Amino acid sequence: MLGTRLRHWKKSSQAHFPYIEMDIQETSDHQFICAHDNGVRIPGKGVQEIDTVPLSTIRKYHRVELFRDYLRVANRVKQPLIIELKVTNHSDKLMGTRFADKFKAGLTKLPHRVHSIGYPYLRQIKQQIPSLKIGLVTMLNVGDISKLNVDFYTMEHLTLTNYMLKVIKGSHRPVYTWTDNSHLGMIRSAVMGVDGQVTGQAKKLASLKINLNRDRWVLLLNFLKDYL
């Protein structure tokens, strides 16, 4: 099965999280489906990248959830989304423009956001929907990315340093970390002062309590990471 069952997602939305993050991919015939992994197993062909396979073929062997259905339900229950547009080496060069054209009406009903590792696609979306907040997803936090024209950053939490966080937050843009599923990872990101955390353990994060006297050692850990 690709993506999360829509009925389970509806249940999650009842918790009223600030955002629900979800991954989407474009098929070879330009349909957007909910899927985290880039590949899908097709009998007789092995694992194929989703953007090289038409929707009809994927549906023969897998349950498929269409992004348009998730967006419609999200707007109905008033649940903002952070949508990750997945990118591969085979992604169509106009994927961002096509995504914006297809979903502009739905994306502007709530303060939805779109983030991706594909900066050119984000710029295409922003050109079509200027009011939509776009964010860059980073895999390794190296180099100066603070000058990129995005509204927020979603940064890999293990390689995020205090220095990089300070540079980006100096430009007054939010920084989120991903994927903080461990208690220590959540504490570290919170102590660093990020604006939010992408996690598969939302209830654990919601119950997180920071005590600087108890958790001060994490500041030392962050200091050491800056100079490793």
Backbone as CSV, one residue per row, in Angstrom:
resi,resn,N_x,N_y,N_z,CA_x,CA_y,CA_z,C_x,C_y,C_z
1,MET,0.846,-1.187,0.000,0.000,0.000,0.000,0.882,1.238,0.000
2,LEU,0.507,2.248,-0.762,1.244,3.501,-0.825,0.548,4.541,0.041
3,GLY,1.353,5.273,0.790,0.785,6.339,1.596,0.041,5.809,2.811
4,THR,-0.625,6.680,3.511,-1.386,6.341,4.702,-2.856,6.259,4.345
5,ARG,-3.539,5.260,4.874,-4.967,5.149,4.592,-5.684,6.432,5.002
6,LEU,-6.562,6.878,4.146,-7.224,8.151,4.365,-8.017,8.146,5.666
7,ARG,-8.627,7.019,6.016,-9.425,6.973,7.239,-8.542,7.133,8.481
8,HIS,-7.301,6.590,8.434,-6.376,6.769,9.543,-5.924,8.217,9.629
9,TRP,-5.735,8.842,8.472,-5.324,10.245,8.444,-6.426,11.125,9.029
10,LYS,-7.684,10.824,8.732,-8.793,11.590,9.292,-8.775,11.527,10.812
11,LYS,-8.454,10.343,11.348,-8.379,10.184,12.802,-7.272,11.045,13.377
12,SER,-6.123,11.097,12.709,-5.007,11.928,13.173,-5.390,13.396,13.190
13,SER,-6.163,13.809,12.217,-6.531,15.224,12.128,-7.389,15.670,13.299
14,GLN,-8.047,14.711,13.977,-8.882,15.055,15.124,-8.055,15.539,16.313
15,ALA,-6.751,15.270,16.285,-5.871,15.736,17.360,-5.527,17.215,17.210
16,HIS,-5.853,17.808,16.063,-5.651,19.236,15.816,-4.177,19.640,15.956
17,PHE,-3.312,18.913,15.274,-1.902,19.289,15.219,-1.770,20.583,14.415
18,PRO,-0.736,21.390,14.713,-0.540,22.617,13.915,-0.465,22.305,12.425
19,TYR,0.253,21.239,12.074,0.329,20.759,10.696,0.424,19.241,10.710
20,ILE,-0.046,18.628,9.644,0.243,17.226,9.370,1.117,17.191,8.130
21,GLU,2.282,16.534,8.252,3.220,16.463,7.132,2.953,15.204,6.329
22,MET,2.985,15.322,5.019,2.729,14.181,4.154,3.607,14.260,2.920
23,ASP,3.915,13.087,2.347,4.780,13.010,1.169,3.949,12.681,-0.064
24,ILE,4.247,13.365,-1.170,3.555,13.080,-2.420,4.564,12.928,-3.552
25,GLN,4.170,12.155,-4.566,5.014,11.941,-5.729,4.155,11.986,-6.988
26,GLU,4.801,12.351,-8.079,4.113,12.436,-9.364,4.391,11.170,-10.171
27,THR,3.349,10.589,-10.743,3.511,9.431,-11.610,3.938,9.888,-13.005
28,SER,4.250,8.926,-13.859,4.726,9.295,-15.197,3.646,9.980,-16.024
29,ASP,2.372,9.739,-15.678,1.284,10.417,-16.390,0.754,11.605,-15.592
30,HIS,1.602,12.150,-14.721,1.381,13.439,-14.052,0.207,13.439,-13.083
31,GLN,0.053,12.315,-12.364,-0.913,12.253,-11.277,-0.133,12.268,-9.963
32,PHE,-0.648,12.976,-8.962,0.055,13.100,-7.694,-0.561,12.161,-6.666
33,ILE,0.285,11.258,-6.137,-0.178,10.264,-5.183,0.591,10.413,-3.878
34,CYS,0.036,9.870,-2.809,0.673,9.922,-1.501,1.599,8.721,-1.356
35,ALA,2.883,8.981,-1.231,3.865,7.908,-1.101,5.151,8.479,-0.536
36,HIS,5.756,7.735,0.382,7.023,8.170,0.974,8.212,7.659,0.175
37,ASP,8.222,6.359,-0.114,9.344,5.777,-0.851,9.260,6.141,-2.328
38,ASN,10.425,6.348,-2.941,10.454,6.697,-4.361,10.081,5.533,-5.257
39,GLY,10.318,4.312,-4.781,10.097,3.141,-5.614,8.824,2.389,-5.293
40,VAL,8.313,1.690,-6.300,7.138,0.838,-6.142,7.427,-0.480,-6.863
41,ARG,7.075,-1.600,-6.232,7.373,-2.902,-6.821,6.302,-3.274,-7.848
42,ILE,6.746,-3.550,-9.070,5.867,-3.978,-10.152,6.249,-5.414,-10.525
43,PRO,5.330,-6.357,-10.425,5.657,-7.758,-10.730,6.302,-7.900,-12.106
44,GLY,7.403,-8.642,-12.155,8.126,-8.866,-13.399,9.119,-7.786,-13.738
45,LYS,9.049,-6.645,-13.040,9.955,-5.531,-13.334,10.751,-5.076,-12.117
46,GLY,10.434,-5.621,-10.959,11.126,-5.214,-9.750,10.651,-3.861,-9.255
47,VAL,11.507,-3.179,-8.529,11.165,-1.871,-7.982,11.417,-0.797,-9.036
48,GLN,10.377,-0.041,-9.327,10.454,1.034,-10.302,10.196,2.372,-9.594
49,GLU,10.897,3.423,-10.029,10.614,4.733,-9.470,9.218,5.178,-9.890
50,ILE,8.481,5.732,-8.939,7.079,6.076,-9.177,6.916,7.014,-10.356
51,ASP,7.863,7.949,-10.522,7.695,8.912,-11.607,8.035,8.345,-12.988
52,THR,8.301,7.027,-13.046,8.497,6.368,-14.342,7.373,5.395,-14.656
53,VAL,6.338,5.357,-13.797,5.244,4.392,-13.934,3.914,5.132,-13.965
54,PRO,2.999,4.779,-14.882,1.690,5.438,-14.904,0.814,4.984,-13.736
55,LEU,-0.135,5.828,-13.374,-1.022,5.539,-12.253,-1.777,4.229,-12.461
56,SER,-2.241,3.978,-13.677,-3.028,2.770,-13.935,-2.232,1.502,-13.631
57,THR,-0.937,1.501,-13.918,-0.096,0.336,-13.634,0.100,0.170,-12.133
58,ILE,0.351,1.262,-11.437,0.527,1.186,-9.988,-0.731,0.656,-9.325
59,ARG,-1.882,1.086,-9.804,-3.152,0.675,-9.208,-3.449,-0.808,-9.404
60,LYS,-2.833,-1.432,-10.384,-3.047,-2.864,-10.590,-2.503,-3.693,-9.436
61,TYR,-1.476,-3.152,-8.762,-0.772,-3.950,-7.761,-0.750,-3.336,-6.372
62,HIS,-1.193,-2.085,-6.248,-1.106,-1.416,-4.954,-2.339,-0.547,-4.725
63,ARG,-2.680,-0.417,-3.457,-3.694,0.563,-3.079,-3.061,1.946,-3.189
64,VAL,-3.744,2.858,-3.837,-3.187,4.190,-4.091,-4.109,5.248,-3.499
65,GLU,-3.505,6.178,-2.771,-4.246,7.323,-2.256,-3.848,8.555,-3.062
66,LEU,-4.817,9.240,-3.640,-4.554,10.432,-4.433,-4.443,11.662,-3.531
67,PHE,-3.484,12.503,-3.840,-3.299,13.707,-3.042,-4.532,14.598,-3.062
68,ARG,-5.217,14.647,-4.188,-6.389,15.529,-4.284,-7.430,15.169,-3.221
69,ASP,-7.543,13.867,-2.883,-8.511,13.441,-1.874,-8.078,13.896,-0.489
70,TYR,-6.783,13.775,-0.185,-6.280,14.243,1.100,-6.477,15.747,1.248
71,LEU,-6.177,16.489,0.204,-6.304,17.942,0.271,-7.757,18.340,0.483
72,ARG,-8.663,17.665,-0.177,-10.085,17.976,-0.024,-10.543,17.732,1.416
73,VAL,-10.135,16.606,1.990,-10.521,16.299,3.365,-9.860,17.269,4.344
74,ALA,-8.581,17.589,4.114,-7.880,18.524,4.993,-8.596,19.863,5.046
75,ASN,-9.044,20.347,3.918,-9.756,21.626,3.889,-11.105,21.513,4.582
76,ARG,-11.748,20.364,4.447,-13.056,20.194,5.071,-12.953,20.165,6.590
77,VAL,-11.911,19.505,7.121,-11.767,19.412,8.579,-10.868,20.513,9.133
78,LYS,-10.426,21.417,8.246,-9.607,22.567,8.627,-8.276,22.146,9.271
79,GLN,-7.596,21.199,8.621,-6.296,20.723,9.073,-5.207,21.159,8.100
80,PRO,-4.374,22.135,8.474,-3.283,22.556,7.583,-2.284,21.424,7.346
81,LEU,-1.713,21.422,6.153,-0.745,20.415,5.750,0.613,21.046,5.461
82,ILE,1.668,20.288,5.723,2.973,20.562,5.123,3.212,19.424,4.147
83,ILE,3.234,19.746,2.871,3.297,18.742,1.813,4.721,18.652,1.296
84,GLU,5.314,17.468,1.392,6.656,17.292,0.834,6.537,16.767,-0.592
85,LEU,7.000,17.551,-1.528,7.024,17.152,-2.931,8.331,16.399,-3.173
86,LYS,8.218,15.090,-3.371,9.406,14.246,-3.523,9.996,14.415,-4.919
87,VAL,11.324,14.354,-4.975,12.057,14.604,-6.213,13.032,13.454,-6.465
88,THR,13.130,13.021,-7.730,14.128,12.031,-8.125,14.857,12.547,-9.368
89,ASN,15.795,11.759,-9.854,16.522,12.128,-11.070,15.624,12.126,-12.302
90,HIS,14.456,11.468,-12.194,13.545,11.393,-13.339,12.380,12.377,-13.240
91,SER,12.377,13.213,-12.218,11.261,14.144,-12.058,11.154,15.067,-13.262
92,ASP,9.927,15.273,-13.718,9.679,16.154,-14.852,10.082,17.583,-14.484
93,LYS,10.690,18.281,-15.417,11.218,19.618,-15.141,10.137,20.639,-14.809
94,LEU,8.891,20.354,-15.184,7.800,21.286,-14.907,6.859,20.764,-13.818
95,MET,7.348,19.843,-12.997,6.502,19.242,-11.966,5.928,20.287,-11.020
96,GLY,6.736,21.248,-10.601,6.251,22.260,-9.673,5.145,23.116,-10.261
97,THR,5.322,23.519,-11.501,4.296,24.323,-12.182,3.003,23.538,-12.315
98,ARG,3.116,22.279,-12.694,1.934,21.439,-12.865,1.222,21.207,-11.533
99,PHE,1.990,20.967,-10.486,1.411,20.791,-9.158,0.617,22.025,-8.736
100,ALA,1.204,23.200,-8.926,0.533,24.441,-8.547,-0.732,24.666,-9.365
101,ASP,-0.667,24.386,-10.653,-1.842,24.566,-11.513,-2.986,23.655,-11.088
102,LYS,-2.658,22.420,-10.731,-3.687,21.441,-10.376,-4.382,21.771,-9.062
103,PHE,-3.607,22.273,-8.095,-4.125,22.338,-6.730,-4.173,23.753,-6.149
104,LYS,-4.026,24.761,-6.968,-3.993,26.133,-6.470,-5.218,26.469,-5.629
105,ALA,-6.384,26.121,-6.095,-7.607,26.474,-5.375,-7.630,25.841,-3.987
106,GLY,-7.259,24.570,-3.893,-7.279,23.885,-2.609,-6.157,24.313,-1.686
107,LEU,-5.010,24.640,-2.250,-3.848,24.993,-1.431,-3.983,26.355,-0.769
108,THR,-4.885,27.183,-1.260,-5.043,28.535,-0.717,-6.230,28.662,0.231
109,LYS,-6.894,27.555,0.540,-8.036,27.616,1.451,-7.613,27.634,2.917
110,LEU,-6.462,27.055,3.204,-5.890,27.032,4.550,-4.417,27.431,4.436
111,PRO,-3.750,27.688,5.558,-2.325,28.048,5.481,-1.434,26.824,5.250
112,HIS,-1.720,26.075,4.180,-0.899,24.926,3.833,0.505,25.393,3.451
113,ARG,1.458,24.468,3.535,2.831,24.758,3.143,3.345,23.612,2.278
114,VAL,4.327,23.917,1.453,4.971,22.902,0.619,6.472,22.979,0.849
115,HIS,7.105,21.823,1.089,8.563,21.813,1.170,9.114,20.661,0.345
116,SER,10.407,20.784,-0.009,11.020,19.813,-0.913,12.523,20.026,-0.919
117,ILE,13.256,18.977,-1.322,14.694,19.151,-1.559,14.931,19.809,-2.914
118,GLY,13.890,19.871,-3.753,14.026,20.406,-5.107,13.738,21.895,-5.163
119,TYR,14.765,22.700,-4.993,14.585,24.156,-4.980,13.933,24.699,-6.251
120,PRO,14.331,24.246,-7.466,13.677,24.781,-8.679,12.169,24.544,-8.698
121,TYR,11.725,23.404,-8.174,10.291,23.116,-8.156,9.568,24.019,-7.166
122,LEU,10.218,24.312,-6.055,9.629,25.243,-5.090,9.443,26.626,-5.707
123,ARG,10.426,27.067,-6.476,10.325,28.369,-7.104,9.204,28.387,-8.150
124,GLN,9.006,27.267,-8.859,7.898,27.187,-9.805,6.563,27.334,-9.079
125,ILE,6.444,26.667,-7.943,5.204,26.738,-7.168,4.973,28.163,-6.658
126,LYS,6.026,28.782,-6.161,5.907,30.135,-5.621,5.518,31.128,-6.713
127,GLN,5.999,30.905,-7.908,5.650,31.798,-9.012,4.163,31.699,-9.334
128,GLN,3.602,30.510,-9.231,2.179,30.310,-9.528,1.293,30.722,-8.355
129,ILE,1.790,30.488,-7.111,0.975,30.786,-5.918,1.838,31.601,-4.953
130,PRO,1.968,32.900,-5.165,2.868,33.724,-4.340,2.548,33.680,-2.847
131,SER,1.292,33.487,-2.486,0.909,33.508,-1.071,1.269,32.216,-0.343
132,LEU,1.584,31.154,-1.066,1.879,29.862,-0.454,3.295,29.850,0.116
133,LYS,3.436,29.389,1.355,4.744,29.307,1.990,5.478,28.061,1.483
134,ILE,6.720,28.265,1.032,7.531,27.163,0.530,8.780,27.013,1.392
135,GLY,9.251,25.770,1.548,10.411,25.534,2.390,11.374,24.540,1.779
136,LEU,12.647,24.736,2.054,13.677,23.839,1.557,13.941,22.741,2.580
137,VAL,13.888,21.481,2.122,14.249,20.341,2.955,15.729,20.044,2.727
138,THR,16.504,19.967,3.799,17.924,19.669,3.674,18.208,18.248,4.135
139,MET,19.146,17.599,3.454,19.580,16.262,3.827,20.833,16.341,4.696
140,LEU,21.824,17.102,4.237,23.039,17.375,5.001,23.165,18.883,5.128
141,ASN,23.365,19.346,6.324,23.386,20.785,6.560,24.790,21.337,6.381
142,VAL,25.149,21.550,5.131,26.458,22.113,4.799,26.255,23.271,3.817
143,GLY,27.206,24.193,3.804,27.122,25.313,2.884,26.169,26.392,3.374
144,ASP,26.190,27.509,2.683,25.348,28.646,3.046,24.068,28.607,2.226
145,ILE,22.993,28.172,2.870,21.701,28.098,2.185,20.779,29.227,2.628
146,SER,21.298,30.131,3.458,20.449,31.179,4.020,20.011,32.204,2.990
147,LYS,20.698,32.251,1.840,20.358,33.257,0.830,19.326,32.759,-0.173
148,LEU,18.910,31.511,-0.045,17.899,30.981,-0.961,16.551,31.644,-0.685
149,ASN,15.776,31.808,-1.731,14.514,32.539,-1.637,13.378,31.593,-1.273
150,VAL,13.366,31.189,0.005,12.303,30.335,0.528,11.758,30.966,1.802
151,ASP,10.609,30.446,2.259,9.949,31.025,3.429,10.327,30.332,4.728
152,PHE,10.792,29.070,4.646,11.203,28.341,5.846,12.143,27.212,5.443
153,TYR,12.740,26.587,6.447,13.661,25.480,6.218,13.243,24.286,7.072
154,THR,13.356,23.096,6.502,13.137,21.862,7.245,14.450,21.089,7.195
155,MET,15.181,21.071,8.313,16.574,20.645,8.313,16.759,19.329,9.064
156,GLU,17.647,18.487,8.530,17.943,17.201,9.169,18.516,17.465,10.552
157,HIS,17.903,16.889,11.575,18.195,17.319,12.941,19.571,16.894,13.433
158,LEU,20.098,15.769,12.949,21.382,15.295,13.450,22.551,16.168,12.998
159,THR,22.423,16.780,11.823,23.533,17.583,11.296,23.304,19.091,11.428
160,LEU,22.209,19.479,12.056,21.966,20.901,12.285,22.883,21.410,13.394
161,THR,23.560,22.516,13.132,24.448,23.116,14.128,23.873,24.428,14.632
162,ASN,24.356,24.846,15.800,23.920,26.124,16.351,24.263,27.273,15.413
163,TYR,25.422,27.202,14.791,25.848,28.275,13.894,24.889,28.415,12.713
164,MET,24.578,27.287,12.076,23.683,27.348,10.922,22.300,27.822,11.329
165,LEU,21.836,27.358,12.470,20.525,27.789,12.954,20.505,29.291,13.199
166,LYS,21.574,29.805,13.786,21.651,31.236,14.068,21.643,32.051,12.787
167,VAL,22.370,31.604,11.765,22.433,32.321,10.492,21.051,32.400,9.845
168,ILE,20.356,31.274,9.812,19.048,31.250,9.146,18.011,32.024,9.949
169,LYS,17.977,31.819,11.256,16.998,32.531,12.065,17.281,34.027,12.079
170,GLY,18.531,34.411,11.769,18.841,35.831,11.643,18.116,36.480,10.479
171,SER,17.674,35.667,9.526,16.897,36.177,8.392,15.394,36.130,8.672
172,HIS,15.048,35.787,9.927,13.655,35.807,10.400,12.767,34.824,9.638
173,ARG,13.320,33.643,9.370,12.528,32.575,8.755,12.510,31.365,9.680
174,PRO,11.371,30.683,9.774,11.267,29.535,10.679,12.185,28.394,10.248
175,VAL,12.645,27.641,11.239,13.434,26.440,11.008,12.756,25.275,11.719
176,TYR,12.456,24.234,10.963,11.929,22.987,11.524,13.002,21.909,11.388
177,THR,12.942,20.906,12.235,13.859,19.778,12.112,13.096,18.508,11.789
178,TRP,13.774,17.588,11.099,13.208,16.279,10.782,14.279,15.219,11.016
179,THR,13.977,13.983,11.189,12.738,13.516,11.768,13.057,13.206,13.218
180,ASP,12.496,13.952,14.120,12.787,13.818,15.549,11.815,12.817,16.171
181,ASN,12.221,11.553,16.222,11.376,10.526,16.824,11.872,10.082,18.191
182,SER,13.150,10.342,18.494,13.693,9.934,19.787,13.527,11.058,20.801
183,HIS,13.483,10.670,22.065,13.339,11.656,23.135,14.518,12.619,23.143
184,LEU,15.739,12.081,22.982,16.925,12.931,22.982,16.912,13.889,21.799
185,GLY,16.537,13.391,20.616,16.475,14.257,19.444,15.489,15.391,19.626
186,MET,14.342,15.086,20.227,13.343,16.123,20.478,13.869,17.171,21.447
187,ILE,14.535,16.707,22.509,15.078,17.641,23.495,16.138,18.527,22.853
188,ARG,17.030,17.913,22.079,18.104,18.691,21.457,17.547,19.790,20.555
189,SER,16.582,19.446,19.703,16.008,20.451,18.807,15.309,21.553,19.596
190,ALA,14.598,21.159,20.656,13.878,22.151,21.453,14.850,23.087,22.159
191,VAL,15.925,22.542,22.729,16.912,23.367,23.421,17.609,24.305,22.449
192,MET,17.830,23.842,21.215,18.460,24.693,20.212,17.573,25.870,19.835
193,GLY,16.261,25.703,19.982,15.345,26.807,19.692,14.714,26.770,18.320
194,VAL,14.532,25.556,17.742,13.861,25.470,16.441,12.391,25.836,16.602
195,ASP,11.753,26.136,15.489,10.362,26.586,15.518,9.357,25.444,15.476
196,GLY,9.820,24.255,15.129,8.924,23.107,15.086,9.702,21.858,14.719
197,GLN,9.094,20.696,14.956,9.748,19.428,14.675,8.808,18.529,13.884
198,VAL,9.343,17.920,12.824,8.609,16.913,12.057,8.879,15.572,12.711
199,THR,7.837,14.875,13.110,8.010,13.633,13.853,6.886,12.656,13.563
200,GLY,7.204,11.389,13.723,6.192,10.343,13.668,5.664,10.009,15.043
201,GLN,6.159,10.742,16.064,5.746,10.520,17.453,5.159,11.814,18.016
202,ALA,4.042,12.220,17.447,3.479,13.530,17.780,3.048,13.622,19.245
203,LYS,2.490,12.548,19.789,2.049,12.593,21.182,3.235,12.719,22.126
204,LYS,4.332,12.035,21.796,5.544,12.147,22.606,6.073,13.576,22.574
205,LEU,6.069,14.191,21.387,6.552,15.563,21.260,5.642,16.527,22.019
206,ALA,4.331,16.302,21.928,3.379,17.199,22.587,3.552,17.174,24.108
207,SER,3.998,16.043,24.648,4.154,15.919,26.102,5.566,16.253,26.568
208,LEU,6.434,16.683,25.642,7.825,16.971,25.979,7.916,18.165,26.928
209,LYS,8.677,17.996,27.986,8.887,19.077,28.953,10.382,19.335,29.057
210,ILE,10.767,20.574,28.826,12.176,20.961,28.869,12.493,21.604,30.211
211,ASN,13.527,21.095,30.849,14.027,21.659,32.095,15.492,22.000,31.868
212,LEU,15.806,23.288,31.750,17.162,23.683,31.395,18.192,23.248,32.429
213,ASN,17.805,23.206,33.700,18.741,22.721,34.716,19.072,21.258,34.491
214,ARG,18.075,20.479,34.123,18.285,19.051,33.900,18.896,18.786,32.535
215,ASP,18.496,19.573,31.537,18.883,19.287,30.154,20.031,20.168,29.665
216,ARG,20.698,20.857,30.579,21.762,21.772,30.176,22.913,21.069,29.466
217,TRP,23.108,19.782,29.786,24.193,19.029,29.147,24.013,18.950,27.640
218,VAL,22.771,19.072,27.165,22.520,19.030,25.727,23.171,20.218,25.041
219,LEU,23.258,21.352,25.740,23.926,22.525,25.179,25.399,22.230,24.911
220,LEU,26.011,21.453,25.807,27.399,21.049,25.597,27.517,20.146,24.378
221,LEU,26.564,19.238,24.225,26.547,18.359,23.052,26.466,19.186,21.772
222,ASN,25.608,20.197,21.771,25.477,21.059,20.589,26.778,21.804,20.318
223,PHE,27.429,22.270,21.378,28.698,22.994,21.219,29.748,22.102,20.590
224,LEU,29.835,20.862,21.041,30.806,19.924,20.501,30.535,19.620,19.032
225,LYS,29.250,19.486,18.673,28.888,19.175,17.290,29.305,20.306,16.354
226,ASP,29.274,21.538,16.841,29.648,22.676,16.008,31.118,22.621,15.593
227,TYR,31.924,21.931,16.391,33.359,21.965,16.148,33.944,20.608,15.781
228,LEU,33.067,19.629,15.557,33.560,18.319,15.099,33.902,18.346,13.632
